[in-house]
């Protein structure tokens, strides 16, 4: 590490070792990025329906890989949604607002 002569460093075992470590780190980072992006794509694609049927303004049927989920609510929970936004009319201003219920 304290080699001052560049020519000696170019032929040393230390340079070869540091080059191997650099290539291993590059390969590890590439593999990690590739695997995590593929995993993200697979998990995100589960929420993309194959077919969407709009029956009315309040009833939508999303068809996923041989399993059918509807946009009906059960209690306060919406089935199979990443997030939910409600458009509501403000009675005092007669304008539309949005409501986002974030539950822990």
N, CA, C and O of each residue as an XYZ file, in Angstrom:
416
protein
N       0.815     -1.192      0.000
C       0.000      0.000      0.000
C       0.866      1.265      0.000
O       0.418      2.329     -0.430
N       2.075      1.146      0.473
C       2.940      2.334      0.540
C       3.965      2.335     -0.591
O       5.015      2.970     -0.486
N       3.652      1.614     -1.678
C       4.572      1.548     -2.810
C       4.568      2.882     -3.545
O       3.508      3.391     -3.909
N       5.755      3.448     -3.762
C       5.856      4.758     -4.405
C       6.261      4.635     -5.866
O       6.032      5.558     -6.646
N       6.847      3.535     -6.242
C       7.271      3.347     -7.620
C       6.106      2.737     -8.410
O       5.676      1.620     -8.121
N       5.598      3.474     -9.405
C       4.428      3.026    -10.178
C       4.726      1.746    -10.945
O       3.856      0.880    -11.044
N       5.928      1.602    -11.488
C       6.277      0.420    -12.273
C       6.308     -0.827    -11.394
O       5.887     -1.899    -11.827
N       6.793     -0.698    -10.192
C       6.810     -1.823     -9.264
C       5.386     -2.218     -8.891
O       5.065     -3.403     -8.795
N       4.534     -1.213     -8.682
C       3.136     -1.480     -8.331
C       2.411     -2.198     -9.464
O       1.589     -3.077     -9.204
N       2.700     -1.840    -10.727
C       2.019     -2.445    -11.870
C       2.256     -3.956    -11.952
O       1.396     -4.680    -12.452
N       3.376     -4.433    -11.483
C       3.690     -5.863    -11.555
C       3.542     -6.575    -10.209
O       3.910     -7.744    -10.090
N       3.023     -5.908     -9.222
C       2.958     -6.501     -7.890
C       1.714     -7.360     -7.711
O       0.754     -7.259     -8.475
N       1.750     -8.206     -6.687
C       0.610     -9.041     -6.330
C      -0.517     -8.199     -5.752
O      -1.689     -8.554     -5.871
N      -0.160     -7.089     -5.131
C      -1.168     -6.221     -4.546
C      -2.099     -5.652     -5.615
O      -3.310     -5.577     -5.405
N      -1.541     -5.249     -6.766
C      -2.383     -4.716     -7.844
C      -3.313     -5.795     -8.357
O      -4.487     -5.526     -8.609
N      -2.811     -7.015     -8.517
C      -3.656     -8.118     -8.991
C      -4.768     -8.417     -7.992
O      -5.917     -8.648     -8.370
N      -4.406     -8.410     -6.716
C      -5.401     -8.673     -5.673
C      -6.477     -7.588     -5.660
O      -7.667     -7.898     -5.601
N      -6.064     -6.313     -5.717
C      -7.027     -5.225     -5.712
C      -7.903     -5.233     -6.973
O      -9.078     -4.871     -6.911
N      -7.349     -5.636     -8.090
C      -8.144     -5.751     -9.319
C      -9.190     -6.843     -9.182
O     -10.332     -6.658     -9.603
N      -8.819     -7.981     -8.599
C      -9.773     -9.077     -8.398
C     -10.879     -8.644     -7.442
O     -12.053     -8.927     -7.680
N     -10.509     -7.962     -6.364
C     -11.513     -7.470     -5.413
C     -12.455     -6.493     -6.105
O     -13.665     -6.540     -5.880
N     -11.918     -5.607     -6.945
C     -12.747     -4.641     -7.671
C     -13.743     -5.365     -8.586
O     -14.917     -4.996     -8.631
N     -13.287     -6.389     -9.312
C     -14.185     -7.112    -10.222
C     -15.240     -7.915     -9.456
O     -16.382     -8.019     -9.902
N     -14.869     -8.471     -8.328
C     -15.846     -9.201     -7.506
C     -16.904     -8.240     -6.977
O     -18.090     -8.570     -6.964
N     -16.483     -7.052     -6.540
C     -17.439     -6.064     -6.037
C     -18.368     -5.579     -7.153
O     -19.565     -5.399     -6.931
N     -17.817     -5.368     -8.349
C     -18.646     -4.949     -9.478
C     -19.674     -6.025     -9.821
O     -20.840     -5.720    -10.072
N     -19.242     -7.266     -9.830
C     -20.141     -8.376    -10.142
C     -21.225     -8.514     -9.083
O     -22.389     -8.748     -9.410
N     -20.851     -8.371     -7.820
C     -21.832     -8.463     -6.735
C     -22.867     -7.351     -6.836
O     -24.061     -7.598     -6.667
N     -22.422     -6.143     -7.108
C     -23.342     -5.018     -7.230
C     -24.276     -5.199     -8.427
O     -25.470     -4.917     -8.330
N     -23.737     -5.668     -9.552
C     -24.551     -5.911    -10.743
C     -25.609     -6.979    -10.461
O     -26.776     -6.818    -10.818
N     -25.189     -8.068     -9.818
C     -26.120     -9.158     -9.506
C     -27.200     -8.691     -8.542
O     -28.374     -9.010     -8.729
N     -26.820     -7.943     -7.516
C     -27.790     -7.423     -6.550
C     -28.803     -6.509     -7.227
O     -30.004     -6.629     -6.982
N     -28.335     -5.600     -8.073
C     -29.241     -4.676     -8.767
C     -30.168     -5.425     -9.715
O     -31.356     -5.113     -9.798
N     -29.635     -6.402    -10.423
C     -30.442     -7.161    -11.381
C     -31.508     -7.980    -10.664
O     -32.670     -7.968    -11.070
N     -31.130     -8.691     -9.603
C     -32.085     -9.522     -8.877
C     -33.154     -8.679     -8.188
O     -34.328     -9.049     -8.188
N     -32.762     -7.554     -7.604
C     -33.752     -6.736     -6.910
C     -34.706     -6.076     -7.901
O     -35.891     -5.933     -7.600
N     -34.224     -5.670     -9.073
C     -35.128     -5.080    -10.060
C     -36.065     -6.124    -10.642
O     -37.226     -5.816    -10.913
N     -35.594     -7.359    -10.845
C     -36.468     -8.427    -11.316
C     -37.517     -8.776    -10.264
O     -38.674     -9.024    -10.602
N     -37.125     -8.796     -9.005
C     -38.073     -9.069     -7.926
C     -39.118     -7.967     -7.830
O     -40.297     -8.257     -7.628
N     -38.707     -6.702     -7.971
C     -39.643     -5.586     -7.948
C     -40.632     -5.693     -9.102
O     -41.829     -5.473     -8.919
N     -40.134     -6.031    -10.289
C     -40.998     -6.156    -11.455
C     -42.025     -7.271    -11.265
O     -43.195     -7.101    -11.607
N     -41.592     -8.412    -10.720
C     -42.515     -9.522    -10.487
C     -43.570     -9.164     -9.462
O     -44.746     -9.469     -9.662
N     -43.185     -8.528     -8.372
C     -44.168     -8.175     -7.348
C     -45.110     -7.085     -7.836
O     -46.292     -7.100     -7.493
N     -44.617     -6.147     -8.622
C     -45.472     -5.083     -9.143
C     -46.429     -5.614    -10.205
O     -47.571     -5.162    -10.283
N     -45.983     -6.563    -11.022
C     -46.824     -7.087    -12.096
C     -47.980     -7.934    -11.569
O     -48.926     -8.201    -12.311
N     -47.929     -8.361    -10.310
C     -49.053     -9.100     -9.730
C     -50.287     -8.228     -9.605
O     -51.402     -8.745     -9.552
N     -50.109     -6.909     -9.555
C     -51.222     -5.991     -9.384
C     -51.718     -5.412    -10.706
O     -52.548     -4.503    -10.706
N     -51.222     -5.923    -11.830
C     -51.678     -5.469    -13.139
C     -52.633     -6.522    -13.690
O     -52.222     -7.659    -13.925
N     -53.890     -6.168    -13.899
C     -54.854     -7.159    -14.377
C     -54.658     -7.487    -15.854
O     -54.180     -6.666    -16.637
N     -55.047     -8.729    -16.216
C     -55.010     -9.134    -17.615
C     -56.149     -8.486    -18.395
O     -56.000     -8.139    -19.567
N     -57.288     -8.328    -17.725
C     -58.465     -7.778    -18.371
C     -59.242     -6.950    -17.352
O     -59.356     -7.338    -16.190
N     -59.775     -5.809    -17.788
C     -60.577     -4.952    -16.924
C     -61.956     -4.828    -17.552
O     -62.092     -4.434    -18.711
N     -62.982     -5.170    -16.769
C     -64.361     -5.044    -17.223
C     -65.030     -3.925    -16.418
O     -65.096     -3.987    -15.190
N     -65.518     -2.915    -17.116
C     -66.211     -1.807    -16.465
C     -67.705     -2.015    -16.687
O     -68.213     -1.833    -17.793
N     -68.396     -2.398    -15.621
C     -69.822     -2.662    -15.713
C     -70.636     -1.398    -15.494
O     -71.665     -1.199    -16.139
N     -70.189     -0.560    -14.604
C     -70.839      0.717    -14.357
C     -69.810      1.643    -13.723
O     -68.643      1.284    -13.563
N     -70.261      2.834    -13.369
C     -69.317      3.790    -12.793
C     -68.856      3.399    -11.400
O     -67.860      3.931    -10.909
N     -69.568      2.474    -10.750
C     -69.161      2.048     -9.414
C     -68.779      0.576     -9.339
O     -68.428      0.087     -8.265
N     -68.841     -0.132    -10.448
C     -68.492     -1.557    -10.417
C     -67.490     -1.868    -11.531
O     -67.785     -1.736    -12.719
N     -66.313     -2.280    -11.110
C     -65.234     -2.631    -12.023
C     -64.721     -4.004    -11.634
O     -64.499     -4.278    -10.455
N     -64.534     -4.868    -12.620
C     -64.007     -6.214    -12.360
C     -62.641     -6.326    -13.021
O     -62.507     -6.143    -14.231
N     -61.637     -6.626    -12.220
C     -60.285     -6.849    -12.712
C     -60.025     -8.343    -12.738
O     -60.185     -9.023    -11.724
N     -59.625     -8.859    -13.896
C     -59.322    -10.286    -14.035
C     -57.810    -10.484    -14.010
O     -57.083     -9.975    -14.863
N     -57.361    -11.229    -13.018
C     -55.950    -11.573    -12.891
C     -55.782    -13.032    -13.287
O     -56.777    -13.738    -13.450
N     -54.592    -13.486    -13.440
C     -54.268    -14.848    -13.865
C     -55.180    -15.893    -13.233
O     -54.837    -16.464    -12.198
N     -56.309    -16.146    -13.826
C     -57.305    -17.154    -13.451
C     -57.944    -16.911    -12.089
O     -58.694    -17.762    -11.611
N     -57.670    -15.779    -11.454
C     -58.307    -15.417    -10.197
C     -58.989    -14.075    -10.421
O     -58.398    -13.167    -11.005
N     -60.225    -13.946     -9.964
C     -60.980    -12.721    -10.196
C     -61.168    -11.959     -8.891
O     -61.651    -12.513     -7.903
N     -60.784    -10.686     -8.892
C     -60.974     -9.815     -7.753
C     -61.869     -8.673     -8.199
O     -61.732     -8.180     -9.319
N     -62.761     -8.255     -7.358
C     -63.620     -7.123     -7.703
C     -63.254     -5.932     -6.844
O     -62.520     -6.058     -5.863
N     -63.763     -4.796     -7.214
C     -63.446     -3.569     -6.489
C     -64.427     -3.309     -5.360
O     -64.549     -2.175     -4.895
N     -65.124     -4.339     -4.914
C     -66.066     -4.175     -3.817
C     -65.318     -4.012     -2.501
O     -64.230     -4.555     -2.308
N     -65.918     -3.268     -1.623
C     -65.316     -3.056     -0.310
C     -65.973     -3.974      0.710
O     -67.170     -4.254      0.651
N     -65.161     -4.426      1.631
C     -65.667     -5.206      2.757
C     -65.324     -4.407      3.999
O     -64.161     -4.324      4.396
N     -66.339     -3.822      4.608
C     -66.088     -2.963      5.764
C     -65.315     -1.738      5.331
O     -65.723     -1.040      4.403
N     -64.189     -1.468      6.002
C     -63.360     -0.318      5.648
C     -62.188     -0.705      4.759
O     -61.446      0.165      4.303
N     -62.011     -1.983      4.508
C     -60.849     -2.441      3.759
C     -61.211     -2.699      2.296
O     -62.238     -3.306      1.994
N     -60.357     -2.232      1.408
C     -60.520     -2.502     -0.015
C     -59.623     -3.678     -0.351
O     -58.453     -3.701      0.032
N     -60.164     -4.650     -1.063
C     -59.393     -5.843     -1.386
C     -58.350     -5.566     -2.459
O     -58.641     -4.906     -3.457
N     -57.150     -6.061     -2.261
C     -56.087     -6.118     -3.246
C     -55.748     -4.765     -3.875
O     -55.602     -4.674     -5.094
N     -55.624     -3.748     -3.087
C     -55.210     -2.449     -3.598
C     -53.914     -2.020     -2.951
O     -53.670     -2.312     -1.780
N     -53.092     -1.336     -3.701
C     -51.868     -0.780     -3.149
C     -52.178      0.489     -2.370
O     -51.601      0.725     -1.308
N     -53.079      1.299     -2.889
C     -53.533      2.494     -2.202
C     -54.927      2.821     -2.709
O     -55.356      2.313     -3.745
N     -55.627      3.669     -1.978
C     -56.991      4.012     -2.326
C     -57.183      5.511     -2.168
O     -56.746      6.100     -1.179
N     -57.840      6.128     -3.149
C     -58.139      7.548     -3.105
C     -59.636      7.708     -3.312
O     -60.189      7.218     -4.297
N     -60.297      8.399     -2.375
C     -61.728      8.679     -2.492
C     -61.908     10.119     -2.954
O     -61.299     11.037     -2.403
N     -62.749     10.310     -3.969
C     -63.105     11.650     -4.414
C     -64.430     11.997     -3.748
O     -65.436     11.311     -3.927
N     -64.404     13.072     -2.981
C     -65.604     13.464     -2.231
C     -65.974     14.899     -2.562
O     -65.115     15.709     -2.911
N     -67.263     15.206     -2.450
C     -67.720     16.565     -2.697
C     -67.784     17.319     -1.376
O     -68.412     16.871     -0.416
N     -67.137     18.446     -1.347
C     -67.170     19.299     -0.165
C     -68.501     20.050     -0.185
O     -68.771     20.812     -1.113
N     -69.332     19.837      0.837
C     -70.688     20.407      0.868
C     -70.691     21.930      0.993
O     -71.600     22.589      0.487
N     -69.694     22.489      1.654
C     -69.684     23.935      1.863
C     -69.184     24.690      0.634
O     -69.749     25.721      0.271
N     -68.135     24.190     -0.005
C     -67.562     24.898     -1.155
C     -68.075     24.388     -2.491
O     -67.821     25.002     -3.528
N     -68.792     23.274     -2.479
C     -69.317     22.651     -3.702
C     -68.213     22.277     -4.684
O     -68.425     22.254     -5.896
N     -67.039     21.986     -4.147
C     -65.914     21.542     -4.963
C     -65.572     20.118     -4.570
O     -65.976     19.629     -3.514
N     -64.824     19.467     -5.436
C     -64.412     18.088     -5.158
C     -63.062     18.076     -4.465
O     -62.146     18.808     -4.840
N     -62.956     17.246     -3.463
C     -61.717     17.034     -2.728
C     -61.371     15.556     -2.807
O     -62.141     14.747     -3.324
N     -60.222     15.229     -2.295
C     -59.849     13.819     -2.216
C     -59.579     13.451     -0.767
O     -59.223     14.293      0.057
N     -59.756     12.183     -0.487
C     -59.556     11.672      0.858
C     -58.688     10.423      0.761
O     -59.011      9.481      0.039
N     -57.599     10.431      1.488
C     -56.714      9.266      1.517
C     -56.679      8.753      2.938
O     -56.188      9.434      3.838
N     -57.202      7.547      3.145
C     -57.161      6.934      4.472
C     -55.901      6.081      4.562
O     -55.778      5.068      3.875
N     -54.984      6.490      5.398
C     -53.751      5.736      5.598
C     -53.877      5.017      6.931
O     -53.974      5.637      7.990
N     -53.874      3.704      6.850
C     -54.013      2.895      8.065
C     -52.730      2.128      8.295
O     -52.137      1.598      7.356
N     -52.306      2.071      9.532
C     -51.089      1.338      9.888
C     -51.390     -0.112     10.116
O     -50.486     -0.888     10.426
